Amino acid sequence: MYKSFSMELAGRTLTVDVGRVAAQANGAAFMHYGDTVVLSTATASDKPREGIDFFPLSVEYEEKLYAVGKIPGGFIKREGKASENAILTSRVIDRPMRPLFPKDYRNDVTLNNLVLCVDQDCSPELTAMLGSAIATAISDIPFDGPTASTMVGMVDGELVFNPTSEQRDKSTLSLTVASTKDKVIMIEAGAEEIPEDKMIEAIFAAHEVNKQVIEFIDKIVAECGKPKHDYVRFEIPQDMYNDMVSFITPEAMEEAVFTDVKQDREENIKAIKEKLTARYEEMNPDWISLIEEAVYTFQKKTVRKMILKDQKRPDGRKMDQIRHLAAEVDVLPRTHGSAMFTRGQTQVLNITTLGALAEIQKLDGLDENETSKRYMHHYNFPSYSVGETKPSRGPGRREIGHGALAERALVPVIPSEEDFPYAIRTVSEVLESNGSTSQGSICASTLSLMAAGVPIKAMVAGISVGLVTGETDDDYVILTDIQGLEDFFGDMDFKVAGTHEGITAIQMDIKIHGLTREIIEKAIYRTKEARFYILDEIMAPCISEPRTEVGPYAPKIEQIKIDPAKIGDVVGQRGKTINAIIEQTGVKIDISDEGAVSVCGVDADSIKKAIKMINTIVTDFEEGQIFEGKVISIKEFGAFIEFAPGKEGMVHISKISKERIERVEDVLTLGDIVKVVCLGKDKMGRISFSIKDVK
């Protein structure tokens, strides 16, 4: 039966239609927020997938360009692979919802969000986040929800919820908070150096809005929700687990994991699995297939007990201690900038490349405010960084997500186009990984940019803190700088990046059903302490400020301003004039609609020559101005001089020499370079020159 539900959300109407479309899905919500329309569906397989030890959840966010009245570009006029924004949106839907499915659920689940229509003032991403939560909550799929999500901006120092297009354009904060009824479960933020206390205020203001939305969703579930279906549970037989623990012993497992060398730990665990395999080959062959998951559970309980009860970390550090840090710049001799940042067994090499503004990335998406990207950060995570072997298939969702997080952290300190007219790309190559590579990327990128001579406004550092919780909200331990094992077996990965002035990016992932305000506040302030240490003690001694000039192998760019009305003169008919300048000088030229002209080249003299040509072309010619030009045509009555590409004037035969001459050829030859003085315009409107009157 078709039912419709509505509420006012941040000054606009949110409407959810249930039973109107997609009736064969386990759950479907036809979402309207303002004029934005998204169809969110949740489907699950009837049976569990065989041979897996994880929950197979897939989240899709499909951007259709018809939603904003566009036809896709290129030869194939249909949407192709998911855009970066679509992938990041899928991740931000996945992260708060995944912990709320049963841990032993093995049925395939797909959450699909089809963007059908976009109102620029009503975010389709937010609409999809709410739609996925509603579709799953009303379905028969086991789910301990619902969740709700709110976006927060800051305009003129004031918080705004689910900001409009104009507000997003002006905002100094881009925060998304997902919550259950009681706790915050996901945080994603980009900010222009927002102080910690203001960020905490924004997070919990969003949580209050989420509570109102969850009340609305609860009403929908009460009227339309299906009973949750039963499923096959995957649990380790208790008698097998007891036998394993008594055979291996807790002391031996603790000794196996208590090391700061990841490879040693992996070898120790491998030996334990081999012992169990040999034991169960004779004792109970049916248990052999369960060894992997059983040892995982034993490890997890051991690590969590060590941290929570014994206050011991696997590598012996204190709870607030950072691993050994190292930083260096100029690792690569001929790149525009390079730096390497090492934190324990996590190591990231970052390379900066500078280019002309023509190399800015064009974006063909649904947000009319996001049409290009001048600063690009890319992140690569090869298999050798964790000692594995597999072929590279290009960046996956994780790589794209980590790259976007580092990019978001650095965007607030990137100089403006007017101050530094370059396209900027940084690439983080993960050489070794044992936790927090995204935060290592932020530190390495900052150093690399400064080494490249990019005048960033401040240094940015990133750090991650973890969490292990007990039976109550008050029983927990926060860990600074978590390594892979602590991330794997812990409850939280809370990444915060920023400068001395404040936060520039946050990403919080958890595996439990939410965090209290106390935990979030302590985690944020713990990252502040660690961030200041990294900035002051590790990064600043390596390179304290950006270099004053770009390197010898980087392109040089100079920018001038011209009257926008003169752009056509510089470009010329069908680009003839600008192409002639490029051909003669070897530079690259970019001209904005506002008349900003960027000239890019590797040779300073060529750049100056091109700028001189452009200035000559846009000059309003006045009597007495002196130019240098080339003789391009000789007539009986005089010679034509090209003084800039596409610009020429005439020297009458009487103005060539102080002595009388019979023939122009007696004095001038095609290709001669001569100095001329402007006499104004003749009766035909042509520029008239004199050679003999040059002083």
C-alpha positions in Angstrom: 0.0 0.0 0.0 1.3 3.4 -1.0 1.9 5.8 1.9 3.5 9.2 2.0 5.2 10.8 5.0 6.6 14.4 5.3 8.5 16.5 7.8 10.2 19.9 7.7 14.0 19.6 7.7 16.2 22.7 7.8 13.5 24.8 6.2 12.6 22.5 3.4 10.2 19.6 3.1 11.4 16.0 3.2 8.9 13.5 1.8 9.2 9.8 1.8 6.9 7.6 -0.4 6.7 4.0 0.6 5.0 1.4 -1.7 4.9 3.7 -4.7 7.8 2.3 -6.7 10.3 -0.7 -6.6 7.9 -3.0 -4.8 10.0 -6.1 -5.4 12.9 -4.7 -3.4 13.2 -5.8 0.3 12.8 -2.1 1.1 12.3 1.0 -1.0 12.0 4.7 -0.2 11.1 7.2 -2.9 12.8 10.3 -1.4 11.9 14.0 -2.1 13.9 16.7 -0.4 12.7 20.0 -2.0 12.9 19.2 -5.7 15.7 16.6 -5.3 14.4 13.1 -5.9 16.3 9.9 -5.1 15.2 6.3 -5.2 16.8 4.3 -2.3 16.4 0.6 -2.2 17.7 -2.2 0.0 17.9 -5.8 -1.2 19.3 -9.0 0.3 20.0 -12.5 -1.0 17.9 -15.4 0.3 20.9 -17.4 1.4 24.4 -16.6 2.7 27.3 -16.4 0.4 29.5 -19.5 0.7 33.2 -19.4 1.6 33.4 -15.9 3.2 34.1 -14.7 6.7 32.7 -11.1 6.3 29.5 -9.3 5.7 29.1 -8.7 1.9 27.5 -5.2 1.9 27.6 -3.2 -1.4 26.5 0.5 -1.5 25.9 2.2 -4.8 25.2 5.9 -5.5 24.3 6.4 -9.1 24.6 9.9 -10.6 22.5 10.4 -13.7 23.2 13.6 -15.6 19.6 14.0 -16.7 19.0 14.9 -13.1 20.6 18.3 -13.8 19.6 18.5 -17.5 22.9 17.5 -19.0 23.8 15.0 -21.7 27.0 13.1 -20.9 30.1 14.2 -22.9 32.3 12.1 -25.1 31.4 9.7 -27.9 29.4 7.4 -25.7 26.4 9.4 -24.6 25.7 7.5 -21.4 27.1 7.5 -17.9 30.2 5.4 -17.4 32.0 4.3 -14.2 31.1 6.0 -11.0 32.6 9.4 -10.4 34.9 10.2 -7.5 32.0 12.0 -5.8 29.7 9.0 -6.3 32.3 6.7 -4.7 32.9 9.0 -1.8 29.1 9.2 -1.2 28.8 5.4 -1.3 31.5 5.3 1.4 29.8 7.8 3.6 26.5 5.8 3.4 28.3 2.5 4.1 30.4 3.6 7.1 27.6 4.5 9.6 25.3 1.6 8.5 27.7 -1.3 8.3 28.2 -1.6 12.1 24.4 -1.9 12.6 24.0 -5.2 10.7 24.6 -8.4 12.6 28.3 -9.3 12.8 27.6 -12.9 11.6 25.3 -12.0 8.8 26.6 -13.4 5.5 23.8 -12.7 3.1 24.6 -10.3 0.2 23.1 -6.9 0.8 23.0 -4.1 -1.7 21.9 -0.5 -0.9 21.3 1.3 -4.2 20.6 5.1 -4.6 19.4 6.4 -8.0 19.6 10.2 -8.3 16.7 11.2 -10.5 16.4 14.9 -10.0 18.6 17.5 -8.3 17.6 20.7 -6.6 20.9 22.5 -6.0 19.7 23.7 -2.6 18.8 20.1 -1.4 21.8 17.8 -1.4 21.2 14.5 -3.3 24.0 13.0 -1.2 22.2 13.7 2.1 18.9 12.6 0.6 20.6 9.2 -0.4 22.0 8.8 3.1 18.6 9.2 4.6 17.0 7.1 1.9 19.3 4.1 2.5 18.7 4.2 6.2 14.9 4.3 5.7 14.8 1.6 3.0 16.8 -0.7 5.2 14.9 0.1 8.4 11.5 -0.7 6.7 12.8 -3.8 5.0 13.0 -7.4 6.4 16.8 -7.2 6.5 18.2 -7.5 10.0 19.4 -4.0 11.0 19.8 -2.3 14.3 18.9 1.1 13.1 17.6 3.5 12.0 20.4 6.1 11.4 20.0 9.7 10.3 22.5 12.1 8.8 22.9 15.9 8.8 25.2 18.2 6.9 26.5 21.3 8.7 28.1 24.4 7.3 29.4 27.6 8.8 28.6 31.0 7.3 29.8 34.1 9.0 30.6 32.2 12.1 27.0 30.7 12.4 26.1 27.0 11.9 23.7 26.2 9.1 22.1 22.8 8.7 21.8 21.1 5.3 23.1 24.2 3.7 21.8 25.6 0.4 24.0 25.9 -2.7 24.8 29.5 -1.9 25.6 28.7 1.7 27.8 25.8 0.7 29.8 28.1 -1.5 30.4 30.6 1.3 30.8 28.0 4.1 34.1 27.5 6.0 32.9 24.1 7.2 31.6 21.0 5.4 30.6 18.5 8.1 28.4 15.4 7.9 27.3 13.6 11.0 25.4 10.3 11.2 23.8 9.2 14.4 21.6 6.5 16.0 19.0 7.6 18.4 21.5 7.8 21.2 25.0 8.2 19.8 27.1 9.6 17.0 28.2 6.9 14.7 30.1 8.6 11.8 31.8 12.0 11.3 33.2 13.4 8.0 34.5 16.9 7.8 36.5 19.4 5.8 37.1 22.8 7.5 39.1 26.0 7.2 41.1 25.6 10.4 38.0 25.4 12.7 38.9 25.3 16.5 38.3 22.0 18.3 35.5 23.4 20.6 33.6 24.9 17.6 33.9 21.5 15.8 32.5 19.7 18.8 29.6 22.1 19.0 28.8 21.6 15.4 28.9 17.8 15.7 26.5 17.7 18.6 24.2 20.3 17.0 23.9 17.9 14.1 23.2 15.0 16.5 20.2 16.9 17.8 18.8 17.4 14.3 19.4 13.7 13.7 17.3 12.8 16.7 14.4 14.6 15.2 14.8 12.8 11.9 15.0 9.4 13.6 11.7 10.1 15.4 10.2 10.7 11.9 11.8 7.5 10.6 10.5 5.5 13.6 6.9 6.5 12.6 7.5 5.3 9.1 8.9 2.0 10.4 5.9 1.6 12.8 3.4 1.9 9.9 5.4 0.3 7.0 8.2 -1.8 8.5 8.4 -5.6 7.7 9.3 -8.2 10.3 13.0 -9.0 10.1 13.8 -12.3 8.6 15.8 -15.1 10.2 19.3 -15.9 8.9 22.0 -18.6 9.1 24.3 -17.6 11.9 28.0 -18.2 11.6 29.5 -18.8 15.0 32.5 -20.8 16.2 31.4 -23.9 18.1 32.1 -23.2 21.8 33.7 -26.6 22.3 36.2 -25.9 19.5 37.0 -22.4 20.9 37.5 -23.8 24.4 39.8 -26.5 23.1 41.8 -24.0 21.1 42.3 -21.7 24.1 43.3 -24.5 26.4 45.7 -25.9 23.7 47.4 -22.6 22.7 46.9 -20.9 26.1 46.2 -17.2 26.6 49.8 -16.5 27.6 51.1 -17.9 24.4 48.7 -15.9 22.3 49.6 -12.7 24.2 53.3 -13.5 23.6 52.5 -14.0 19.9 50.9 -10.6 19.4 53.0 -8.6 21.8 55.6 -7.2 19.4 56.2 -4.0 17.5 57.3 -5.8 14.3 54.3 -6.6 12.2 56.1 -9.4 10.3 57.1 -11.2 13.5 53.5 -11.1 14.7 52.3 -12.5 11.5 54.8 -15.3 11.7 53.8 -16.1 15.2 50.1 -16.3 14.3 50.9 -18.4 11.3 52.7 -20.9 13.6 49.7 -21.1 15.8 47.4 -21.8 12.9 49.8 -24.6 11.7 49.7 -26.2 15.2 45.9 -26.1 15.2 45.7 -27.6 11.7 47.9 -30.5 12.7 45.8 -31.1 15.9 42.4 -31.0 14.2 43.5 -33.2 11.2 43.3 -36.1 13.6 41.0 -34.8 16.3 38.2 -33.2 14.3 38.7 -32.4 10.5 35.4 -30.4 10.4 37.1 -27.7 12.5 39.9 -27.1 10.1 37.9 -24.7 8.0 37.0 -22.7 11.1 40.6 -22.2 12.3 41.0 -18.8 10.5 38.0 -17.2 12.2 38.6 -18.9 15.5 42.2 -17.6 15.7 40.9 -14.1 14.7 38.5 -14.2 17.6 41.1 -15.4 20.0 43.5 -12.7 18.8 40.9 -10.0 19.1 39.9 -11.0 22.7 43.6 -11.1 23.7 44.5 -7.7 22.2 41.4 -6.0 23.7 41.9 -7.6 27.1 45.6 -6.5 27.1 44.7 -2.9 26.2 41.5 -2.5 28.3 42.4 -4.4 31.4 46.2 -4.6 31.5 46.8 -1.1 29.9 49.4 -2.8 27.5 49.6 -2.1 23.8 50.9 -4.9 21.5 54.1 -2.9 20.6 54.7 -1.8 24.2 53.8 1.9 23.8 52.0 4.0 26.3 48.4 4.8 25.5 49.2 8.4 24.3 52.6 7.6 22.7 53.3 8.0 19.0 55.5 5.6 17.1 59.0 6.6 15.9 58.7 9.5 13.4 61.0 10.6 10.6 60.7 13.1 7.8 62.8 14.2 4.8 62.5 16.3 1.7 64.1 16.2 -1.8 64.0 12.4 -1.9 63.8 12.5 -5.7 66.2 14.7 -7.6 64.3 16.0 -10.6 60.6 16.1 -9.6 59.1 19.5 -8.7 58.9 18.5 -5.0 59.2 15.3 -3.0 59.1 14.2 0.7 58.9 11.1 2.7 57.2 10.7 6.1 57.6 7.6 8.2 55.6 6.6 11.3 56.7 3.3 12.7 56.1 0.7 9.9 54.0 3.2 7.9 55.9 5.1 5.2 54.6 7.4 2.5 56.5 9.1 -0.3 54.8 12.1 -1.8 55.6 13.8 -5.1 54.3 17.3 -6.1 53.9 18.3 -9.7 53.1 21.8 -10.9 51.4 22.6 -14.1 49.7 25.3 -16.1 46.2 26.3 -15.2 45.0 24.6 -18.4 45.7 21.3 -16.5 43.1 21.9 -13.9 40.8 19.0 -13.6 37.3 19.5 -15.1 34.4 18.0 -13.2 31.2 16.8 -14.9 28.9 16.2 -12.0 25.6 17.1 -10.4 26.9 20.0 -8.2 26.9 23.3 -10.1 29.4 24.7 -7.6 32.0 22.0 -8.3 33.1 22.4 -11.9 36.8 22.1 -11.6 39.6 21.1 -9.2 42.9 23.0 -9.1 44.5 21.0 -6.3 44.5 17.2 -6.8 45.7 14.6 -4.3 46.0 11.0 -5.4 46.8 8.0 -3.1 48.2 4.6 -4.2 48.4 1.6 -2.0 50.3 -1.2 -3.7 50.2 -4.8 -2.4 54.0 -4.8 -1.5 53.4 -2.2 1.1 51.8 -4.9 3.3 54.0 -7.8 2.0 51.4 -9.2 -0.3 51.4 -10.0 -4.0 48.6 -9.2 -6.3 48.3 -7.3 -9.6 47.4 -3.7 -9.7 43.9 -3.0 -11.0 43.9 0.8 -10.5 42.6 2.7 -7.5 39.8 1.1 -5.6 37.2 2.8 -3.3 39.6 2.8 -0.4 42.4 4.5 -2.4 40.0 7.1 -3.7 38.6 7.7 -0.2 42.0 8.1 1.4 43.2 10.4 -1.4 40.1 12.6 -1.0 40.6 12.8 2.8 44.2 14.0 2.4 43.1 16.5 -0.4 40.3 17.8 1.9 42.8 18.3 4.7 45.2 20.4 2.5 42.8 22.5 0.4 42.3 25.2 3.1 46.0 26.0 3.1 46.6 25.9 -0.7 47.4 29.5 -2.0 44.8 31.2 -4.2 45.2 31.2 -8.0 46.0 34.9 -7.9 48.9 34.3 -5.5 50.2 31.1 -7.2 48.8 30.5 -10.7 49.5 26.8 -11.0 47.6 23.6 -11.2 48.9 21.4 -8.4 49.0 17.6 -8.1 50.4 15.6 -5.2 50.6 11.8 -5.3 51.2 9.7 -2.2 52.9 6.4 -2.8 52.5 4.1 0.2 55.8 2.2 0.5 55.0 0.4 3.8 51.8 0.2 5.8 50.9 -0.6 9.4 48.1 1.8 10.1 47.2 5.5 9.4 48.6 5.8 5.9 46.1 8.5 5.0 47.4 10.6 7.9 51.0 9.9 6.8 50.0 11.1 3.3 48.8 14.4 4.8 52.2 15.0 6.5 54.2 13.9 3.5 52.1 16.1 1.2 52.6 19.2 3.3 56.4 18.7 3.3 56.4 17.9 -0.5 54.4 21.1 -1.3 56.8 23.3 0.8 59.8 21.7 -0.9 58.2 22.4 -4.3 57.9 26.1 -3.4 54.1 26.2 -3.1 53.4 29.0 -0.6 50.9 27.1 1.6 49.4 29.2 4.3 50.3 26.8 7.1 51.7 23.3 7.7 49.1 20.5 8.1 49.6 17.3 10.1 47.3 14.3 10.6 47.0 11.7 13.3 44.6 8.9 14.1 43.4 7.7 17.5 41.7 4.4 18.3 39.3 3.1 21.0 38.7 -0.1 22.9 35.5 -0.3 24.9 34.2 -2.5 27.6 30.8 -3.4 28.8 29.7 0.1 29.8 30.0 3.6 28.3 32.5 4.6 31.0 34.8 1.6 30.4 37.0 2.5 27.5 40.6 3.3 26.5 41.7 5.8 23.8 44.9 5.0 21.9 47.0 7.6 20.2 48.5 6.7 16.8 46.9 3.3 16.2 48.8 0.7 14.2 47.1 -1.9 12.0 46.4 -4.5 14.7 44.8 -1.9 17.0 42.6 -0.7 14.1 41.7 -4.2 13.1 40.7 -5.4 16.6 39.6 -2.0 18.0 36.4 -0.1 17.9 37.3 3.2 16.2 39.6 4.9 13.7 39.3 8.6 14.4 41.4 10.6 12.0 41.9 14.3 12.5 44.1 16.7 10.4 44.8 20.3 11.0 47.2 23.2 11.6 48.2 25.0 14.8 45.1 27.2 14.3 42.5 24.4 14.0 41.0 21.4 12.2 41.0 21.0 8.4 39.6 17.4 8.1 38.0 14.7 10.1 37.1 11.1 9.2 35.6 8.8 11.9 34.9 5.1 11.4 33.6 2.9 14.2 32.6 -0.7 14.6 30.3 -0.3 17.5 26.8 1.3 17.8 28.0 4.9 18.4 30.1 7.1 20.6 29.3 9.3 23.6 30.1 13.0 23.7 32.8 12.3 26.3 34.7 9.9 24.0 34.5 12.2 21.0 35.7 15.2 22.9 38.6 13.3 24.4 39.5 11.8 21.0 39.6 15.3 19.3 41.7 16.9 22.0 44.1 13.9 22.0 44.6 14.4 18.3 45.4 18.1 18.9 48.2 17.2 21.3 49.7 14.7 18.9 49.3 17.0 15.9 51.2 19.8 17.6 54.0 17.4 18.4 54.3 16.3 14.8 54.2 19.8 13.5 56.8 21.3 15.9 59.1 18.4 16.6 59.2 16.4 13.3 58.0 18.5 10.3 59.3 22.0 11.2 62.9 20.8 11.8 62.8 19.1 8.3 61.5 22.2 6.4 60.1 25.1 8.4 58.5 27.1 5.6 57.8 26.9 1.8 60.8 27.6 -0.4 60.6 31.1 -2.0 60.9 29.8 -5.6 59.8 26.8 -7.5 62.5 24.3 -8.4 64.7 24.3 -11.5 62.7 21.6 -13.2 59.3 23.1 -12.5 57.5 25.3 -15.0 57.7 29.0 -14.4 54.4 31.0 -14.5 53.8 34.7 -14.6 50.4 36.3 -14.6 49.2 39.6 -15.9 45.8 41.3 -16.1 44.3 42.6 -19.3 41.0 44.3 -20.1 38.5 41.4 -20.7 37.3 43.3 -23.8 40.8 42.8 -25.3 40.8 39.0 -24.9 39.5 38.6 -28.4 42.5 40.6 -29.7 45.0 38.2 -27.9 43.2 35.1 -29.1 42.7 36.3 -32.7 40.5 34.9 -35.3 40.2 31.1 -34.8 43.1 31.3 -32.3 45.5 32.5 -34.9 47.2 35.2 -32.7 47.6 33.2 -29.5 48.8 30.2 -31.4 51.4 32.4 -33.1 52.7 33.6 -29.7 52.9 30.0 -28.5 54.7 28.9 -31.6 57.3 31.7 -31.4 58.0 31.5 -27.7 57.2 27.8 -26.7 55.1 28.9 -23.8 51.6 27.8 -22.6 49.0 30.6 -22.2 45.8 30.5 -20.2 43.3 33.3 -20.2 40.4 33.5 -17.8 37.1 35.3 -18.6 38.1 38.0 -16.1 41.2 38.8 -18.1 43.8 37.0 -16.0 46.6 35.8 -18.4 48.9 33.1 -17.1 52.1 32.4 -19.2 53.8 29.2 -18.4 57.2 28.0 -19.6 60.5 26.6 -18.5 62.6 29.5 -19.8 62.2 32.9 -18.2 63.2 34.8 -21.3 60.5 33.1 -23.4 57.9 34.0 -20.8 59.0 37.7 -20.8 58.9 37.7 -24.6 55.4 36.3 -24.7 54.2 38.8 -22.1 55.7 41.6 -24.1 53.8 40.4 -27.1 50.5 40.3 -25.2 51.0 43.7 -23.7 51.8 45.1 -27.1 48.6 43.6 -28.5 46.3 45.0 -25.8 47.9 48.4 -25.8 45.7 51.3 -26.9 48.0 52.7 -29.6 49.0 56.3 -29.0 51.2 58.7 -30.9 54.8 58.5 -29.7 54.9 54.8 -28.6 57.9 52.9 -29.8 57.7 49.3 -30.9 60.0 46.7 -32.4 58.7 44.7 -35.3 59.5 42.6 -38.4 59.1 43.6 -42.0 56.5 41.2 -43.4 55.5 43.0 -46.7 57.1 45.5 -49.0 55.1 47.7 -51.4 55.9 50.6 -53.7 54.5 53.0 -51.2 56.1 51.6 -48.1 56.5 48.5 -45.8 54.2 46.7 -43.4 55.7 45.9 -40.0 54.3 43.2 -37.7 55.1 44.3 -34.2 53.1 41.5 -32.4 51.4 38.4 -33.7 48.4 39.5 -35.7 49.2 43.2 -35.3 50.8 45.2 -38.0 51.2 48.8 -39.2 52.6 50.6 -42.2 55.7 52.7 -42.7 55.3 55.1 -45.7 58.3 55.3 -47.9 58.8 58.9 -46.8 59.1 57.8 -43.2 61.7 55.1 -43.7 64.9 57.2 -44.0 66.0 60.8 -43.3 67.4 60.8 -46.8 65.2 60.5 -49.8 65.0 57.0 -51.3 63.6 55.8 -54.6 62.8 52.2 -53.6 61.8 50.6 -50.3 64.0 47.6 -51.1 67.1 49.9 -51.1 66.8 50.1 -47.3 64.5 47.3 -46.1 64.4 43.6 -46.7 61.7 41.0 -45.7 62.4 39.7 -42.2 64.3 42.8 -41.0 63.8 43.7 -37.4 63.3 47.4 -37.0 62.3 50.0 -34.4 59.3 52.2 -35.2 57.4 55.0 -33.6 53.7 55.2 -33.7 52.3 58.2 -35.6 48.6 57.4 -34.9 46.2 56.1 -37.4 45.9 57.1 -41.1 42.8 58.0 -43.0 42.0 54.3 -43.6 42.2 53.5 -39.8 45.5 51.7 -40.1 48.3 52.2 -37.6 51.0 54.4 -39.1 54.6 54.1 -38.2 57.9 56.0 -38.8 61.4 54.6 -38.7 63.3 57.8 -39.3 61.6 59.6 -36.3 62.6 57.0 -33.7 64.6 58.8 -31.0 
